Amino acid sequence: MNYRRKIFNSIDQRLTQGTDLIQVISGPRQVGKTTLVKQLFESKKRLGIYHIADGVMVDGALWLERIFHEAQLKQTKSRLPVVLAIDEIQKIPNWSETIKRLVDTERFNNSNPIQLLLLGSSHWLMQRGLSESLAGRFEQWNINHWTFQELKEAFDITPEEYVFFGAYPGAVAYYKDEDRWRSYVKSALIETVIMKDVLLMHRIEKPALLRRVFELGVHYSGQILSYTKVLGQLQEAKNTTTIAHYLDLLHQSGLLVGLHKFAIDKARQRSSSPKWQVMNNALMGALGDENFKQVVKNKKEWGRRVESAIGAHLLAHLGADMELFYWNLSNAEVDFIIKWRNQYVALEVKLTGDKISGLQKFCQHFKPHRIYQLSESGLSWQALLEMDPRELF
C-alpha cells in the first residue's frame, strides 16, 4: 500500500535530522505501525534493519544485544545512517533496562551511533518500560485507529461503510464478502489482541470474564452502563473493581473504552458510570447478527451505529491536547463533550426521535465554547467524519 499516514513525515524528519532520541511508536494492532517502518526504510537516505520480538524463544536480553551489535557492525561499513527497528519490544522481559545499557554505552563510545525505532502494540507496557528506565532518552508517537478521511483517501470507502465495517485497513479487501470480513476481524484482530496483547502480557484470573466484559461492552457501545449493572449480567464477576480493571486493559489494547462523565471536578469524572464505547466500529459489525443492508434499513440500530462511529472517530483524533467525555442529568444526555485547550464543545448525535437532547440543560450548568446537534439540514454526521474535531472549536 502506497498510502502514507500523516505521522510518516514527522518521523521521517526526525530520522533525517539524526536525532539521538529513541523513537518510540505505540498503538493498537492493525493501525499501520509495521507498514510505517517499511515506508521509512524505502528511503535511500538510510539503511533500515527490522526485527520482531514476538515469539523470541531465547533469552530476551541476549537477543537484543545480538541484533544491536549486528546493527553496529553494519553501521561501520555503511555510508548511510543505520536505523534499527524492533517490533513488539514489550514482549521482551526487562527490555528497557537492556536498551538503556546498550544505548548509553554506544552513545559514549561512538560518535556515529545507530538510530533506534521501538514499536509496540501495548501502550501501557511500553509506557511502563519507558518511564522506569528511559526517561529523557526517547520521543514517543502514539498511533490511533484510522480515521474515515484516511480510509477514504486510501481506499475510497463511503461514510456508510465506515459506520458498519469500521476502520481496520487490512479488512477493507473483504467488504464485499461479509462472512469472510467477519471471520477476519474475529480471528486476526479480536482473538489476536485478547490472546497475545492481554492474556499473555497480564495476569488475568478469569479469562472468560474478560471476554464477557468485552462482548458486553461492544453490545452496549454508545450507552451509559454502571459497573454495578454490568456486574448483575456477569455471574462469574465478584466485584466492580475487576470489571473496571478489565475495561482498562481493553482500552490499552485499542478495543474498548469507558468514557467518563464531564465534570469540572476530576474526582467526579473518575467516579462516574462509564459510557461504553468501541474504539473501532468493526467490532460491532463483526459481533452483530445483521448484515450491512439490514443494519442500514433498521433506523434505530443504524442510529446507534452512527453514534458509535462518531465516538470512534473522535477517539481516533485524541492526543495529549484533547479529551473526550459524555454528560447526563436525569433523562437529559449529551453524547460527547470534547475538551481542547481548556475549551469544550457539546456534540449531540440525534438521528431518531427516541432520545431527549440534553444540550439546553448542559448549557444551563456549564458554558461550552460551542454546541452542535448533528442533522441533515445542519452539520451532518457524514460531514463530521471528514473533519478533525479541533475544527469544531
Protein Blocks (a to p, Z undefined) as FASTA:
>chain_A
ZZdcfklmmmmmmmmnopabdcdddddehiopmmmmmmmmmpckbccddddfehpabdfk
lmmmmmmmmmmmmmmmpcbdcddddehklmpghklmmmmmmmmmmmmmpcbdcddddddf
blklmmmmmmmmmgoiaccdddddddfklmmmmnopafklmmmnopafklmmmmmmmmlm
mmmmmmmmmmmmmmmmmmmmpccfblmlmmmmmmmmmmmgoiacdfklmmmmmmkbmbfk
lmmmmmmmmmmnopaccdddddfblklmmmpccddddfbfklmmmmpmbdfklmmmmmml
mmmmmmmmmmmmmmmmgcfkbccddddehjbccfbacdeehiacdddddfbfkbccfklm
mmmmmccfbdcdddfklccfklmmmpcfklmZZ
